[in-house]
Amino acid sequence: MDPDGPWSSYEPVGVTPIAGPPRGQVDPDTTLGWYRRVWPLLRARRVAFIGSLAAALVAMVTSVIVPVVTMKAIDDALVDQTRSLTPYLIVLLGMALVRGALTWWYRRTLYTVAYDLEYDLRTIVHGHLTRLPFAFYDRVQSGQLISRANSDIRSVQLYCTFAPLIALNAVSVIVAIVMMLTIDIPLTLVALVTLPFTLALGVRLRNLLFPLSWIVQARAAEITTIVDENVQGVRVVKSFAAEDRELTKLAKAAQRLRWASIAQNDARARYGPLMENLPRLGLAAVLLWGGILAIDGQVSIGALVAFNAYVLLLQAPFRFLSTVLMLGQRASASAGRIFEILDERSSVVDRPGAVDLVTSEGRIELDDVSFAYAGGPMVLDHLSLTVEPGETVALVGRTGSGKSTVVRLLMRFYDVTGGAVRLDGQDVRDLTQTSVRHHIGVVLDEPFLFSDSIRANIAYGRPDADFGDIVRAAEAAQADGFVGELASGYDTVIGERGYDLSGGQRQRVAIARTLLAEPSVLVLDDATSAIDVRVEEAIHDALSDRHAGRTTIVIAHRLSTIALADRVALLEGGRVVAEGTHTHLLATEPRYAEVLARIEEDDTLERDFDELPMAEAD
């Protein structure tokens, strides 16, 4: 884990944070217990944390002293009548006021520390997720991550709030036992006779709850995954009329969660009442044996009342013991799931001594690059390609030839297996990731838009951009026209992922977003596939007029796009097998003509389908 977090990284766009970094970090030592790994976050607030615990301890000790004062008041003022009752009442009132004030303060302070801990954990987990490479997200379900970043963190926070209080209750129990021993040793032994059995039941319950808590958390995450996928893929679900199938999948997952939750609560139901009521048997024994001793005059009435109060005081921790054990085991399971994320090492990190690329001319070199995805075959095989500053190059090839992989390596979403990718002559691995991605703008064929205003979506890369710059970027992307027709214009809030816009409109907003960031290298990964050919030509004209000198890489699946490039690189088998202008390759390279024929066939089918009347299309 990066000890400094994202706050120490290169920030090309000035943004004033509304909150600072976490005050502590999770201990990276995986051999430590989960609480010890979280402890640095509490240690960062040790003054408030220890102060609140000290106040709680004083408040609890005050409660333990109350029965002794009550015993003295009964024996001296009521039975023997040797002293006035007034001083005892004043002392009891003062103790009540002190305990009330201390309880208010320690609860307020301890809960503040707990919520600060939750903030730190959320910030650390989210920051770590942003630094993990694409390879991690290729194999992990988003619903699992959402569950761990929310409910699991809350479980840890709850336990860190209650565990110290229970520990202090244990201290008050010890003090209470000492006070009981000073009054009458045999009667104390009678009161504590059930304590070993209660502790044995607690250990048994803890051993049952830990695996069940892990299963409950995992199955809750499974439900989160299913719901997340159904919401994100609602159009696919509806297009296949698969609503009932997905509902059945959710119901099965809910039944599995129900079983685990019932098993967890069944364990509590079997052992919890025993743990709560065994100390009450001790109370009954105290009343029976103490009553006999009181009748015989061996103990005073005040002592018997004090013992009764102490036994009731001993019951309180055991009453909540089963709940605390459940919270503890759930927190342990949740912490383990959180640490699975935090202990994940990123395969794409800034090298020691990596420098920021402050300015860039846009020269790109792929020098003998080889690459394979984890567990997969070689995608790029000793590929070499150079793109000069200001040049527009189209990458053309069959599906799976490695076109999009080239972009991912250029952005350093993955690192090469062999060779090197260079930007302005420098290996991208020797540059900071943030500065590389600042100078390279990518527009994908399926752009992601946030559920926010169109203005905010375009300004995502430059949050402080003037409205005039936003409009000019939209004009270059040919988005200003349709945005002006919306009810609220640029302030129109679009739906999730921008699905209330057409595919072409989403692509134009995404192009505007990238243009506003003014990258020195622009990558269009089939970014105009849903845009009309005439609009596409207007976008390229605007790019040529307003952004001359910018290096552009176009991953093309349309003839109209390919024809706009200065140079075409044909990829096959993970290599560049031919380079030249569109006209030259068409005349001299049979493989290029074959790929274009396939592209033209797909374009013809798409146009024919679009021109069908709706009845025929159905």
N, C-alpha and C positions, 0 to 999 in steps of 0.2 A: 504493500500500500504506500502510496506517495505520502510522506509525512506532512508535506505542505499543502497538498490538495490543489485544486484548480486555481486557488487565489494567487499562487506564486507564478503562474504561467504567463506567457506572452499574450497580451490583450491588444489586438490590432485596432479595435473599436472601443473608444472610451465609454465605459458604462459605470455609473456610480452604484455600487452595491447597496441594497437596503439593509443587509445584515452581513456581519463578518464571518470569518471561518469558525469552525468548532474550536472550543477552547482546549480540547484534548483529542487524542487518537486512540483507537482500539489497539491494545498490545498485539503485535504481530506474532508473538511466540505461540505456536499452535499446541505446545505441550501443556500450557496453563489451562486451568479450569475457566469456564466461561465467565464467572463473576470476576475473576482476577484479570481477565482480558478487558472487561468493561471498566474495571476500577480506575484506569487513568482518566476517564471522563468525569468520574466523581471526584477524583483527586484534584482536578482542575478547579473544583468548587469546594475544596476541603474546608474552608472557613465556614461557609454557610452550612455545609453538610454536617461537619462535626459539631458545630454550634447548635444545630437543631437537635442532634442526637443527645448532646449534653443537657439541653433544656428538657427533652423528653425523659431522660434518665432522672433528673431532679423531680419532675412531675410525678413519675411513677414511684420513686422512693418516698415522696410525700404521701402518696396513697397508702404505701406500706406502713407508714408511721401512724396513720389515722387510727387503726384498731388499738394500738398501744395507748394512745391518748384517751380513746373511748374507754378502755379497760380501767385506766386510772380514775377517770371521771366517775364511772359507776361504783368502783370499790371505795374511793375516798369520799366522794361527795354524796352518793346516794345510799350506799350500804353502811359504811362506817360513819359517814357524816362528820369527818374530821376536817374537811376543807370545803370552801365555797365552790359551787359549780361554774360561777362566772368566768374564772380564768381559763378553764378548759373550753368553754364555749368560744371565748375570744381566740384561743389558739386554733381551734377547729375552723373558725371562720377565716382566720388569716391563712391557714393552710389551703382552704378551699379557693380563696382569691389567688394565692400564688400558683396553685395548680391550674386554675382556669386560665390565667395569663400566659403561663408557660406552655400549656397545651395549644392555645391559639397560635402562639408564635412558632412553635416547632412544627405544627402541621402546615402552616402557611409557608414556612421556609422550606420544609422538606418536599412539599408538593411542587414548589417553584424549582427546586433542584431536579426533581423527577422530570418535569416538563422540559427543562433545559437539556437534560440527558436525552430525552426523546428527540429534541431538535438536533442535537449533535449527531445522534445515530442516523436520523433521516438524511442529514446533510452529508455525512460520511458515506453512507450506502449509495445515495444518488450520485455523489461525486465520483465514487469508484465505478459505478455503472457507466458513467459518461466516458471513462478512460479505458474501459475494456474494449478489445478489438471486435470486429465483425464476426470473427470465428466463434466467439463466445455466444453471440446472439443467433448464430446459425444452428446451435444445438440446444439452446435453452428456451423454454416456452415463456412468453411474456406474462401470462397469468401467474406463473410461479414467482416471477420477479416482483409483480405487483403485490402479491400476498406477503412476500418476505419484507418488502419495503413499507408495509402498512401494519397488518395485524401482528406479525412477528415482532416488530419493533415495539408495538404497544404492549405485548406480553412481557417483554423484557423490562419496559418502563414500569409497569404495574408492580412487578416483583421487587424491583429496586426501590420502590416506594415503601412496600409493606415489610420486606425482609428485615430492615434495620429495626423497625418497631417491634417485630416479633422477637428479635434478638434481645432487645431491651426488656421485653416482657419476661424473657428467661432470666435476666439479671434481677428483675423485681421478684421473681419466684424464689430465687436463691436468697435474697434479702428477707423475704417473708418466712422462708424455712428457718433461717437463723433466728429471726425474732420469735418464732414458735418454739424453737429449742430453748431459748432463754426463759420461756414461760413454763413449759412442761415437756420434758423429753419423751416419756411414754406416750402421751397424748399426740405428740408430733409424729411418732412412728405409726400410730393408728391412722392418722390423717393421710400419711404418705404411702400406705400399704398398697394402694392401687396404681401408684405412679409407674413402677416398672412395666406393668401390663399395658398401660397407656402408651408408653414409649415403644414397646415392641409392636403394638398395632400401628403406630405411626411409621415405623420402618417398613412394615409390610405394605402399608398403603403407598408409601413413596415408591417402592419397587414395582408396584402395579401401575402407578400413574405415569411413570416416565415413558414406557413404550406406547401407552395409549395416547399420551399427549402428543408424541411425535406423529402418530398415525392421524390424529384429529387435525393437526396443523397441515400435514401433507394433503389430506383429503379436502380440507377447506381450500387449499391452493389449487387443487384439481378442479373444483367447482369454479373458482375464479378464472382459470384458464379456459374452461368451456364457455363461460359467459362472455369473456373477452373475445374469443374467436367468433362467437355467434354475432356479437355486436359489430366487430370489424368486418366479418364476412357475411353480413345480413343479405347483401345482394346475391351472393352465390347461393345461400340457403334458400332464398325465395325463388330464385330462377330454377332450382331443381325441385321445388315444392317439398323441401326436406324438413319443414318445421317440426312435424311429428317425430321424425327420426332424431333430430337434435334435442327435442324435449325428452325423448326416451333416454338419450345419453345423459342428459342432465339429471333425470330422475334416478338413474342407476348410481351416478356419482353421489347424489344426495342421500340415497339409501345407504351407501357405504359410509358416508359421514355420519349418518344417523346411528348406524350400528356402533361405530367407534365412540361417538358421544354418549350413547346409552351405556356402553361398557364402562366408560370413564365414570359416569355418574353412578352406575351400579356399584362400582368399587367404593366410591364415597358413601353411598347409601348403606353398604354393609359394614364399613369400618368407622365411618364418621360418628354415628350415634353411640357406638361402644366407647369411642375415645372421649366423647362429650360426657357420657353418663357414668363412666367408671369413677371419676373424681367425686361424683355425688354419692356414691357408695361410701367413699371416705368421709363425706360430710355426715351421712347417717351414722357411721361408726363413731365419729367424734361426738355427735349429739348423745348417742347411747352411753358410750363409755364416760364422756365428760359429765353427763347428767348424773351418773352414779357417783363419780368422784365429787361432784358439787354437793350432792345430798350428804355424802360422808364428810364434807368439809375439807377435802384434800385440795380442791381448786376453788378459786373465787368465782362469783357470778360474772364479774368483769372479764376474767380470764377465759371463761367459756364463751362469752360474747365475742371476744377478740379472736379466739380460735375459729368460731363460726365465720367471722369476717374474712380471716385468712384463707380458710378452705374455699370460700366463695371467690376470693381473689385468685386462688390457684386455678379455679375452673375456667376463668376467662381465656387464658392462652390455649388451653386444650379445646375450648369451644371453637376456636378459629383455626386449630391446627390442621384439620383436613383441608380447609380452603387454602391455607398457606402452602401446604404440601402440593396441592394441585397447581397453584400458581407457580410454585418453584419448578415443578417438573415441566410445566408448559413453557416457562421462561427458558429452561435449559434446552428443551427441544427447539424453541424458536431461535435462541442464540446460536445453536448449531447450524440452523438453516441460514442465518444471517452470515455466519462466518464462512459458510461455503461460498458465498459471493465475495466477501472481503479477502478471503485467502486465495481467490482465483488470481493467478499471475497473468498479466497482460503480455502477449507475445510481441506487441508493437509498442515500444516505449522510446522515449527520447534517449539517445546515447549520452553518456557523461561528456560534457563539453559541447553538446549540440548548440548551434547558434541560431539566432533568429534571422530569417531572410526578410529584411526590411523592405527592400525594393527588388523588383524582378523584371527582366526583359522578356521572359516567356520562352526561352529556348529549352526544348525538351529532348532528352536523349534516353533511349532504351538500349542499353548496351548488353547484348548477349543474355537477355533476361529469360530465366526459366522459373516456372511456378506451378505448384499443384496444391489444390485445396486439401485439407486434412483428410487422409484416408482415400483420396481420389487419384485418378490418373493425372499425368502431366497435361496442363492446359496450355501453357506457353513453353515452347521448346527452343531455347537459344534465339529468341526474337530480338532483332535489332532494328531501330527506327529513330530517325532524327527529324524534329520539327523545328524549323527556324522561327525566330521572333516575327510575329505579324503574319505568319503563313496559316492558311486554312487547309487542313488535311482531313480527308474522309477515310475512315476505316471501314472496309467492306469485307464481308465473308459470310460463309454459311453459319447457321446457328451452332454455337459451341466452338467456334473458331478462336475465341479468346478476346473478342473486341471489348466487351465490358470489363473483363479482367484487367486489361491494360489501364483503364481508367481507375479501377480500385487500387492498383499498385501505384499509380501516379499520385493519387490522393493519400497514399499510405494507409489505406484501410487494412491492407495486408502487406507483409514484407516479402520480397522476392526470395525464391529458393536459391537462385543463382543469378549472377550478373548484377547489374545496378541500374536504377532509374535516377536520372540526374535532371535537376532544374537549374538552369543557368550555370551548368558545369559542376554543380555540387550534388553529391549523393543525397537523396532526400532523407536517408537515415542519419546524416550528419546535421540535418536541420530540425528545428523544433516542429512538431506536427501542426501546432496552431498556425505558425507562420506559413507553412506550406499550403495549408488549406485556405488561408486568407488570400493567397495569390491565385488559387485555382478554383474557379466556379463551375459547378456541375449542375446540369438540368437533366433529370431523368424522364423516361417516357411516362411513368406513373408518379408524378410529383406529389409530395405530401404537403398539404396546406393545413394550417392550424385553425381551430374553431375560434376565429377572431375576425376583426375587420380586414377588408382587403388592403387598406392602408398599412395595418400592422403586419400583414403577411408579406407585402412588398418590402417593407422596411426592416424585416427580420435581421438581415445582415448588417444594417446600419440603423439602429434604433433612433439615433439622433438626427437622421436625415431630414432636410427641409421638405415641405410638402411639394414644392416646385420640382425638386429632384425626383421625388416619387412619381409625379405625373410624367416627367420626361422619360423615366425608365419604362413606365407603362406605355407611353406612346411608341417608344422604340420596339416594344414587344407586341405592339398592335392590340393592347388590352384596354387602352383609354376609351375606345368607342363603346364597348359593351359595358364597361364599368359606369360610364356616364349615363347609361340608360337604366341603371338600377335605382331603386327608390331612394336610397341613402348614398349613392355614389361610392366614393372610396371608404365611407364609414359603414358600408353594408357589412354586417356580420354574417359570415358564411357558415354553413353547417359543418359537422365533423368531417375532417379530411377534404372539405370543399366539394362534397358530392352533390350539393345543390347547384353547382356549376357544371357546364358540359366539359367533356374531356379536353377539348381544344382551349376552352377558357381557363381551365386549371393550368394547362401547359403555358399559356401566355402569362398568367400571374407568376408562375414559377420562373419563367425567363426574365420577367421584370425584376423579380427579387434578386436574381443572380447579377443582372446588369447593374443594379443600384450599388452592389458591393464593389463594382469596378475591379474585377480580377484581371490579372495580366494574362491569364490563360482561361479560355472558356471552353468547356466540354459539353457538347449537346449529345446526350445518349438517347438517340431516337426521340429527341425532345419535341419534335414537331409532327409526330406521327398522327396526331388527332387534329391537326390544323389544316385548313384548306390550302391548296397549293399556292393560290394567289396571295393569301395572307402570309404564307411561309416566305415567298419571294420578297414581300414588303418588309418582313422582319430582317431578312438577310441584307436588304438594301440599307435599312436603318443601321444595322451593325457596321456595314462598310463605311457609311457616311460619318457616323458619330464616334465610332470606336476603331478607327484605322490604326494599325500597328498591334492590335491584340492578336495573340496566337489563339487559333480555334481548332479544336478537334471535334469532328462530327462522326458519330457512329450512325451510319446511314442504312436505312432499309427502304428508301424511296429514291427513285431515279431523279426526281426533281431536287432532292437534297444533295445527292452525289454530284450533280452537274454544277453546283455552286462552289465546289471546292477547288482550290488551286492545284492540289495534288491528291491522288487516291493511292491508298496502300491496301493491297489485297492480302488477307490473312487466310491461311489454310494450314491445318495441323499444328497450330500454335506458332507459326512463323509468318514473316512477311515474304510472300513468294513473288510479288511483283509490285512495282511502283511506277507512277507516271500520271499524266493527265487522263481525264475520263476518255477523251477521244483517242489518245494513243493506246491505252490499254484495251479499249473496245476493238481496235483494229489489229492488235498484235498478240493479245493474251486470250486464248480460248477459255481458260478457267474463269476469267473475269466475265466474259460474255455469257458463260453458263450461269454464273451467280446472278447477273443482271436479268437474264431470261426468267429465272425463278422469281426474282423480285417483281418484275413486270407482270408475271402471271398472277402473283398475289395481289398486286395493285388493281389489275383488271377485275378480278373476282370481287374485291372490296367495292369498286365503283359500280359494278353491275348490281351488287346487293343493295347499295345505297339508292340506286335509281329505280328499284322495284317498287310498285305500288304497295301500300301497307298490307292489303289483303293477300298479295302474292308472297310478300316477305313472310307473312305468318304461315 
